[in-house]
């Protein structure tokens, strides 16, 4: 018997006319939701891991080997690039390397790091974290490759704005096929990421933010819990988001470059309070993660069960191979595309290796009764646990050491959701541009639609619609990785030339010349 109820799910249920609308829409999309999820997340009986997860894992392994373990030997170069060592203010693009990284990280660092890890620990046991880290380390190479392509094939317009990502490099990757195939595959990608952007990246996030607000303002008895409160909250949220996204990627970059480090720091400090307060237990916790990763008794399904859980959670968390991050990274100010590939190496590392690992250690060290009881199978069915039960498990672990922290966690969840929402608005905008063309009027129409759905997300659940959106995100992974494979020789050529220039000192000389030019200009 559970000693503490789980919040399954956190999404508020619509009432009255909103319930009627919600039910009608879900009934229309329910059959397609079932079909698309059965296809995208199908798994063979001999190895019950969804084929799409195996596809993303294989991409990480193949790209890692082909590029010579660039995620290991490229870290020093990556740190130099992100500090702007080889950059010039005159480089084409919209935002510096650091802001491009934080913009992309804001789309991945979120509830997956809090709720997703909690769910993985419940379903797969502590050993799942080992496989999450391994998948993230392989995913670093995938991010390197796709983000290099995002910059290499981007379009820089006369006004300095940029359009890049899979919409630009997929047609090049598939140009050896008949044109209709290249257009079809790129179109599938654009439609899929657009649908996820306005659904999973928007409505789900706004609903979770609203639900957290309800939970800390009195629950079902508060004004926030009724439709009027939901609409008012949604409008306020839409105004906040609108003020950011109307400024484009430059505005998004400025906000995320502040918000992401702030919310990440608050969360990491809380983890450190728990971890360092029980520092003697850390070696045992790490030992538990490693041993249970290979322990046949770690979870129902044994070794295969814990392996599958870890790899699935990693895919959901850091999005390596899905093609979303290259859209943000393509806006970077640089003349050398592969430089942003090096910066992108940090993304899965920050998201999964650091933040997810700290969450896992916190849960293991706290080892609450609630965590032990949820592992008895209560959360095995459905995906709602990721946003409800997972948060509850993580929150309970913090509460056992920091009694007041669940309130801070509620704010952190809201900030994570808002930053994700802001970034996905940009991703969806680029997909919209591919389908309908580019222009300020078309962008304005998209942003109005996006903000309308932000408000709708607070009063409607559209569960079947969002289920389709989640499946579509992984459709992106199939098309994107296929395109990356065809362009791997181009990536390797860019990488080798850049590393050779760095070794010869050419990159340092260029950076120094730019610094001297800027200094002279300031003196004048």
N, C-alpha and C positions, 0 to 999 in steps of 0.2 A: 504494500500500500504506500503510495507516495505521500510524503510528509508535507510537500509544498506543491500547490497546483501549477501546472504548466500553462502558459499563455499560447494556445493553439487555435487559430493563428492570431497574430497581433492585429491583423486587419479588422477595422471596424465594420460591422455588418450594416448595410443600408437599411433605411426604414421608409415606410409609406411609398410615395410615388417613385422614390429612388430605388427601392427594393424591386418594384415592378419593372423598371427600366433595366436594372442589373440582371434580373432573372431572364428577361426577354433576350437580352444580348447574349448571355451565357448559353441559353438554350440553342441559339443559332450556331454558335461557335463550338459547342461541346463535341459534336462528332469529329470535326476537323482537328480539334485539340487532341482527342484520343488517337487519331490516325497519325498525326505528325510526330507526336511523342513516341508512339510505337516504332516509327521508322527511324527517327534520329537517335533514340536511346535504346535501340534494339541490341541485344547481346546474345552471342551463341551459347548453347547449352553447355558445351564443354569448358567454357571459360566465361563466366557470367559478368563480363565487363562490357559496358556499352561500346560499340565499335567506334563511336566518335571520340571517346576518351583514349582508346588505343591509337587512333589516328593522330591525335595531338601529341601523345607520348612518343610515338614513332618519329614524328617530325622533330621533336627535341633531340632524340638520339641521333638521327641522321644528320641534322644540321650541326650538332656538336662535333661529330666525327669529321664531317666534311670541312669545317672551318678550323679544325685543329684545337678544339677546346678553348675557343676564344673567350669564354666566360671566366677562364682561369688566368690566361696569359694577358688578357686585355684590361684587367682591373686598374692597373696603374695608369694606363693611357686614358681610360674612362674618367678617372678622378681628375686628371689634368684638363680634359676637355670641359668637364662640368664647371671647373673653376674659371673657365674662360681663357685658358693659357694660350690657345691658338686662335682666339676669336678676334673679329674686328667689328666695330660699329657699322661699317659699310657693308657687311655681309648681307646678302638678300634673305628676306624672311621677316617675321613679325615679332618673335619673342626670343630671348636668350635661351641657352641650353637648360639652365636651371628651371626656368618657368615652363619649358616644354615638358621636362620631367615631372614637375609637380602637377601639371595639368593632366598628364596621363595617369600618374599615380592616384590622383583624386578619383579617377574612374574605376580603380581597382581596389584601393584601400578603403574598406567600408565594412558593411555588415558581415561579409564573408570572413573577415578577420576576427570578428567577435562571435557572431552566431554560427558561422560555418565551422569554425574550429570546435565550438562546443558540441555541435551536432556530430562532427567526425569523431570526437572523443567518446561520445555516447555509443554511436553505431559501430565504430571500428576499434575502439579502445585506444589507449595512449600510443600504441604502435603506428596508428594511422598518421601521426605527425611526422614520423620518419619518412614515409613515402611522400607526404606533402612536400617536405624539404627537398627530397631527391627530384621530384617532378619540377619544382621551382628552379633548381640548379640547371636542369636540362632546358627548361623554358627560357632561361636567360639567353641562350643561343638563338632560340626562335625569335625572341624580341629583338635581338641584335639584327637578325636578317630582315625581318619585316619592316622595322623602323628605318633601316638603311634604304630600303626600296621606297618607303613612303616619302623620303626626301629626294631621292634620285630622280623620281619620275613626277614630281610635283609641278604645278604651274604657278609661277610668280607673276602677278598682274602688274600693270603700270602703276597702280596706286599703292603697291607694296603688299597687298593682301595675297594670301596663299591658299591654294586648294591642292590637297594631296591625300595620300593613303591608298588603299586597295582600289578605289575607283580609278586611279591613274595608272597603277602598275599592273593590274590584272589584264587590261586589254593588251599590254605589251607582252605579258607572260604567255597569253593564249594566241598571239598573232600568227603562229604557225598553223593554227586550225582555221577552218572556214570562218569568215567574219561573223556569221550569225551565232556561232558557238561562243566566240569571245564576248559578243554583246549579251548573249543569254546568261552566261556564267557571271559576268560582271553585274548584270541586272538582278540576278538572284541574290548576289551579295548585297547590293545596294538596298533592295526591298527588304531583305532580312534584317539588316542592321538598322534601317529606318523603323521597322515595326518594333524591334526591341527597344530602340531609343525612346520612342514615344510611349511604349508600354512598360517593359521591365525597367528601363532606365529612367522613367519619368513617373508614371502612375504608381508603381510599386513603391518607389522611394518616397513620394509625397504622402502615400497612405501610411507608410511606416513612421514617418516623421509626425504625422497627425496622431497616430495611435500612441506614440510615446508621450505626446503632449497630453493626451487624455489620461494616460496612466499616472502622470505626476500632478494632475490637477483635480483629482478626486474620483477618477474612474467613471463608471457608468452614471453616477449621480451628478456629475459636473455638467455645466452648460456646454462645455466642449464636446460632450458625447452626443448631442442632438444634431440634426441636420443643419440648423442655423449656425451652430458653433463650427461644424465641419466646413461649411461654405466660407465663413469669415476667416477661419484659419487658412483655408486654401487660397483665398484672395490675398492675404498677407504674404503667404509663401510665394505666390506667383509674382507679386510686386518685387519681392527681394530677388528672386531668380531673374525676373525681367530686367531689373536694373543692371544685372551682371551680363546677361547674354546679349543684350542689345548693343553692347560695346564690342562684341566679337571676341576672337581668341586673345587679343591683347588684354581686354578687360578680364576675361576668364583666367588668363595667365597670372595677372596681378593678384586676383582674389585667391586662387589656389596656391600661389607661392607663399601666401601668408597663412591661409586656413589649414592646408595639409600639414605643414610642420607643427602648427599649434596643436591641432587635435591629435596628431600622432604623438607629440611630446607628452601631452596630458595622459594619454592612454598608456604610453610606455612607462611613465613615472609611476602610475598606479600599479602596473605589473611589477616594476622593480621594488615597490614597497612590500608587496607580497613575497617576491622571490628573495630579496636581500634580508627581509625579516625572518626568513627561514632558510638562510644560505646553506646551512649544513645539510639540508635535504635536497639541494640541487643535484649533486652527483647521483643520488639514488633516483631522482626524477628522470634525469637524462638516461640513466641505465634502464629504467622502465620503458622509456620510449624505444630504445634500441632493441632490447630483448623481446619486447612484445611485438615488434615489427616482424619478427621471424618465428614467433611462438604460435604453434598450431592451435593452442587453446586461448589465444588472445581475444577471440570474438567468434560469434556464430559464423561458420564458414572457414574458420581457421586462417591460415596464412593468406589464402586467396581473398578472403573476406576483408581482412585489414588492408591488404594491398589495394584492392579496388576502392575502398572507402577513401584512403589517402589520396590516390590519384584523381578521383572524381572531385574531391574538395579542392585540390590544387587547381584543377582546370577551371572551376567556378571562381576561385579567388583571384588568381593573377592574370587570367585571360590571355596567356601566351598562345599565340597562333591564331587568335580569333580575328586579328586585323583591326581591332578598335584603336589600340594605342598608336599605330602609325598615323592616324588622322590628326592627332594632337601633336605628335613629334614632327610632322611634316611642316609645321609652321615655324620651325626653329630658324634662327639667323645663322646661316653657314653656307660656305661654298663647297664643302666636302661632305657629301651625303653620309658617308660611313661614320663621320664624327658623331652623328646623332645615334647611330647604331651602338656605339660605345656607351653613350649616356644611357640608352635604354637597358643596358645590362643591369643597372641598379634596380630597375622596376620590380621584377619578381623577387629579387633579393630583399628589398625593403618590405614588400607586401607579405611574402610568405616566410622566408628564412628568418627575418627578424620579428615582425609583429605577430604573425601566426604562432611562431615558436614560443614567444613570451606568453601568449594567451594559453597555450598548451601547458607550459610549466606552471602557470598560476593555477590552472584547474587541477593538475596532478598534485601539487603541493598542498592546496587547500583540501582536496580529497573529501569534499562534503558528503554527508549522507544523501543529499539530493542527487549528487552526481552518481553515486553508487547505485541508487535505486533506479535512476533513469536508464542505466545500462542493462537493466533486466529485460529490455525489449519494448518499453513504452513508446519509444519514438521511431520504431522501425518502419512504419507505414507512412507513405505520403512525403511530400516535399515541404509541407508547412513548417516542419520542425526547424528548418534553416532560419526562419525569421522569428519563430516563437520559442520553441524549446531550447534551441541553441543559445539564444540570448539569456534565457532563464538559467541555464547551467553555468554560463560564464558569470552572470551577475551574482549568482549565489556564491560562487567561489570568491569573488571580491568582497561580498558582504560578510563572509566569515572572518575576514581580517580587517576590512575597512567598512564598518556598519553603515556609514552614510554614502558610500560610493555608488550604490545603484542610482542615486539622483544624478550624480556626475556622469554615470554611464548613459543615462537617458539623454543627456545633453550631447554626449559624444556620438551616440547613435544618430541623433538628429543632424549633427554637423557632418558626419560621414555620409548620411543620406543626401543632404543638400549639396555637398561637393560632388558626389556621384551624379546627381541630377543635373548640375551645371555642366559637367563635362559631357554627359550623354546628349545634352541639348546640342552641343557643337557637332558631335558625331552624326546625329540625326539630320542636322542641317546640311552636312556635306552629302549625305545620301539623297536628301530632298533635291539638292542642286543637280545631282547626277540624273535624276528622273525628270525634273521639270526645268532644268537650266538654271543659270546663275543670274543674279541681279538683286538689287536692294528691295524691290517690290516683292519678289518671290521669297526672299529671306524674311521679310516682314510678315508675310502670310504664314510661313512656317512657324515663326516665333509666336504669333498669336495662337495658332493651333496648339503648339506645345504648351503654352501657359494655360490655355483652356483645359487641357488634359491634366495639368498639374492640379487645378482646382477639382476636376472630376475625380482624380485619384483619392481625394479626401472623403468623398461621399459615395463612391462606387468601388466595387472590388473587381468586377470583370475577371473572375478567376480563370475562366477558360480562355479568355483573350490573352491574359498574361501567361498562361501555360503555353500557348502557341508562341508568344514572344520569346520565352526562355528557350524553346526548341529552335527557333530561328537564329538565335545567337550562335548556336553550335553548327547550324548550316553554314554560317559565315566561316567557321573554323575549317570546314571541309574545303570550300572554294579557295580560301586564302592560302592555306598550306599547299594546295595543289599549285597555285600560282608561284609561290615562293620556291618550290622545287625547280621549276623551269628557269628561274632567274638566279639560282645559286652561283653559277659561274661568274655572273656580273658582280655579285656581292663579294665573292672571294677576290676578284681582281681589284675592286675598290679597297678592300681591307689590306691587301698586300702592298698596294701603292702607298696607302696612308701610313702604314707601319714603317715602310722603307723611308718615307720622307721624315718621319719622326726620328728614326735612327740616325739619319744623315744630318739632322739638325735643321732641315728646311722649314719644318713647322714652327720651331722655336724662333727662327729668324723672321718669319712672316709675322708672328705675334709680337716680337720686339719692335719691328718696323711700324706696325700699327700703333703700338703704344707711344712711340716717339712722335708719330704724326699727330696723334691726339694731344700730346703734351704741347707741341708747337702751336697747334690750333688754339689751345686754351690760353697760351701766352699772348698770342696776337689779340 
